[in-house]
Amino acid sequence: MAGHLPARPCCQLSELLGIYFGSRGRLIKRPSEGPAAYFSLLRNPVARKVVRLGRAVGHMDAKYQAVKTRKRVSLFVELTLPPGLVPAFTQAATRAVPDAPCDRKSMLRGLFLGCGSVNAPSSRYHLEFVAPNSSWAREIAGLADANGARVGIMERSGQNVVYIKEGDGIVRLLSLMGASRAVMEFENVRVVREVSGKVNRRLNFETANIGKTIGSGLRQAAAIERLESTGKLDGMPPALREMARWRSANPELNLGELAGRMKLSKSAVNHRLRRLQEMADALVEAGAPKPARRSA
């Protein structure tokens, strides 16, 4: 975005104003040279773009200074303003946002360069603008919302933050602001993340089903063993004895797999297993001893 220069002068001015207001720029008065827009920035590409925009909009003279400290490098740009452009840099947020769609897009891009950031999608989806004040927070939210992004506004450490947490909304705004390469990278990571999430959810679902099936099969096998140890199984109908034999031999199979091997319906298998379980539970209620657990 910092390397893209709008073709139309109105869009160039809108983007310059977006960076100015987003970065909390201020107007300074110089008795000899006239008023100047003063920018304090943290990114060198954005500082260079401010100089390019100033020269494109009104052939503004620029002073550029970099100050390095222990923690960071601060970049200061001073643009000499033509008298006709001074009012544009002093207006309130409600009047600064232009009406033309192309100008609104350029101003949104400038605001993002001045006070915006976006997370790498591999961790979480989060794009935000740390707005200069509450009025600008509402205007930024309106610009983003008008382009189909669901936004939220919160106060963090005394600052007004406009944020977006939906991947679709972030992609839509990045595309609108001209960050085509970032959109491609974002989408690639998002696809990998979503596919990985679906695979993990499927694995968790299958693991839970397997655990449930095995647990149910072992309980039914234990109930059949109880019936057999008390001699109750021998007096049951052939269909139940056959069911007991199949379940004892295959406790890991689910109902569908067991029904397929026995060439029965799932409802028939489920009905017979439920009868066996109920009979075993009745023995426990009557005080019959449980069979000893077999070691694995």
ZIKA-V283250 format. One line per field, one symbol per residue. burial: + if it has 24 or more other C-alpha atoms within 12 Angstrom, else -. Layout:
burial: ???
//
This chain:
burial: ++-+++---++++++++++++++++++-------++++++++++-+++++++++++++-+++-+----------+++++++---+--+++--+--+++---+++++++++++++++++--+---+++++++++++++++++++++-+-+++++------++++++++++++++++++++--++--++--+-------------------------+++++++++++++----+------++-++++++-++++++--++---------++-++++++-++--+-------------
//
